[in-house]
Amino acid sequence: MNARDNPKTEQLVQNISLQNLNAGSATAADPNAPLRAALLGNPNCGKTALFNLLTGARQKVANYAGVTVERKEGWLSTPGKRRVRLLDLPGTYSLHAHSDDERITRDIVSGLHGREAPPELLICVTDATHLRLNLRLVLEARALGLPMLLVLNMSDMARRQGIVVDKAKLSQALGMPVIESVGVRLDGGKELLNWLDSEQAHSLKAPSMEGRWQPKAGLGAKEQLLSLHQQVADMMRDAVREPQVDNQRADRIDAVVLHPVWGTLLLLVTLFLIFQAVFSWAEPLMEGIEGGVASFGQWVGHVMPDGVLRSLLVDGVIAGTGAVLVFLPQILILFFFILVLEDSGYLPRAAFLLDRIMGTVGLSGRSFIPLLSSFACAVPGIMATRSISSWRDRLLTIMIAPLMTCSARLPVYALLIGAFIPEQTVGGMFNLQGLVLFALYVGGIVSAMAVAWVAKLFRTNKARTPLMMELPAYRWPSIRSLALGLYERAIIFLRRVGGIILTVSIVLWFLASYPGAPEGVTEGAIRYSFAGQIGRWLEVVLAPIGFNWQIAIALVPGMAAREVAVGALGTVYALSASSDDAMAQQLGPLIAHTWSLATALSLLMWFVFAPQCISTLAIVKRETNGWRYPLIMTSYMFGLAYLCSFITYRVAVAFGAG
């Protein structure tokens, strides 16, 4: 089958040649024009890390027209002062496009994108530790008629693993230059920058077009895929020396990990132990931070004269941000385990294992990693659904991702569990508070699966897309990678404490402080403030589910981010206190004395379901190109939150917990 057998293929090939001829003419006409280069590579090959290293802050991020795919462009200057305009193309495994990301990449490199000219230099970034998986895309791109450069990224890790690449042989086989890079090191792009100044870079021509790749379908696509695999195998045999891998050992591990019964049990036990550790390991650190914040608040209250500024600092800033800061250890412990599971190669196996189970509720195994990412935050989890080729499966995953228990819920859960659930051991080995936290996480998962199952009932097309994925080799997690990941999460959390939570605490302090109480009134002044009035209006609606006006006040700023509700409660109860000593009380014991167990359980249920996160709604709007699905999500999640909180509160009261 040749290009003439398929009109679309012929049009594609002609378009490629014409676009590249025009691009070459433009460059020749203006030799001082910046070089237009693009980074092409598989997802997770380190392409974006290299892009960030090369361009630094000189980046422009937007969306491609009509889709929700990010367009990242940056500028760099080489040591020889050559200016380069660098485009970071969306990651793809093949030029056979199935998703918006892959279609954007294919159209740009092939010259079919109406608003983006093809690059003058295509820089193919590969993961040197998984070169076999990356070379297929390089071979497909080689036939596009563009000058190309192959970059062996993560070359330092490859050497540590005993992988030796003969760059000269690989360059000869591919017909393009081959260099190394380390995207996570400051000097990791030095070889690439020097190469861009070289004479070879200025006179680089496109690789030979013999045996060129052309898009095919049906049996032709299968034959093409087999041919590419054979070419990759030949290149790996001639140019790459890999250490002997104990496949039998990996197979023995997979026999357990991927077993439908034992593998599922292992996954549940792993998740259970993680949530036990979140409470057990974090407790000493949390007590230290909590005591430090309380002591600091008392000290500031004693050294400052009574007045507006003292109230702002003690009741607003310290009470609000301190109430959230105390949960940093728990969040870092949770992320530590997620990073370990990711780096070890376990997560793709969990996705494969759960494909059949998730299929019963209308999902596929591809949804597992986006949903797992949502345990950290629903925003990156929803963005990760771009890897799901089926729009139906992707939309359903987006709609249930916020039901996963994100890290922003953890401060609320930890506060209520610590205040109302006794710290005792069950069965001689299990922490009761950890068991309750595990039950809340399971509740989020079960509710998400239930919503997916209900949505499945209304589908007309119930056909499923089969799951095919590469399982990476097992490996020990990198200490450096874990440390960097935890550092990034800590910085993100602290920025939120120092940014949105601090701002909300100050605004709430103002609303809770003004106007002041009338003279002669002995009740807390907050009852007569703007916040007190708002809380009492909302209390009419929320009283049937057991919420008082203080909780109602906290839920309003909590719409910005769930953890803000904890800071808001800290501010409200600090200002409600009748003495300096009461203000210094820790929030947990204070609400344990003020609320009933039924109210606490109802509030826990509210946070399992309620869409208390503006960022999540904004990203859903962006990913679905409109307000229809964010409004549907908000309606069904608030409806579930109110209904389940009402049932929980009434049942708890009936059993004497009110």
ZISULJO-V991404 format. One record per helix or strand of 3 or more residues. SS is the DSSP state (hx for helix, st for strand). FROM is the first residue (numbers start at 1). TO is the last residue. If there is no record, write none. Layout:
ss=SS from=FROM to=TO
ss=SS from=FROM to=TO
This chain:
ss=hx from=3 to=5
ss=hx from=7 to=29
ss=st from=35 to=41
ss=hx from=47 to=55
ss=st from=59 to=63
ss=st from=70 to=77
ss=st from=83 to=88
ss=hx from=100 to=110
ss=st from=121 to=127
ss=hx from=128 to=142
ss=st from=147 to=153
ss=hx from=155 to=160
ss=hx from=167 to=174
ss=st from=177 to=180
ss=hx from=190 to=197
ss=hx from=199 to=202
ss=hx from=219 to=239
ss=hx from=247 to=257
ss=hx from=262 to=280
ss=hx from=283 to=303
ss=hx from=308 to=325
ss=hx from=328 to=343
ss=hx from=346 to=359
ss=hx from=366 to=373
ss=hx from=378 to=387
ss=hx from=391 to=401
ss=hx from=407 to=420
ss=hx from=432 to=457
ss=hx from=479 to=513
ss=hx from=525 to=528
ss=hx from=530 to=545
ss=hx from=549 to=557
ss=hx from=564 to=576
ss=hx from=580 to=583
ss=hx from=587 to=594
ss=hx from=597 to=609
ss=hx from=614 to=624
ss=hx from=628 to=654
